[in-house]
Amino acid sequence: MNAINQIPEHQKAEFMQALNSMQMKDSLRMYNNLVESCFMHCVSSFRSQSLAGDEDECVKKCAEKYIKLTQRVGFRFAEHQAQQQPPS
């Protein structure tokens, strides 16, 4: 995050606000993708207001896998970014 130190002081607050907004949008997009993906994969009927036992288990496993995958991709991206940084 050395680049942020190069931003003039009067622009840092605006930059941080924009960054927080982008992170919030990204989090919401990830959550929506998780819900849509797991719903389409696991829910097969609408006979009752609650999920059937097998649907509930499927959704739990699907969400767990999705979150683990997202974390792993994030870690790999961070590793790649660290390798791209020139030594200090």
Secondary structure, 3 states (H helix, E strand, C coil): CHHHHHCCHHHHHHHHHHHHHHHHHHHHHHHHHHHHHHHHHHCCCCCCCCCCHHHHHHHHHHHHHHHHHHHHHHHHHHHHHHHHCCCC
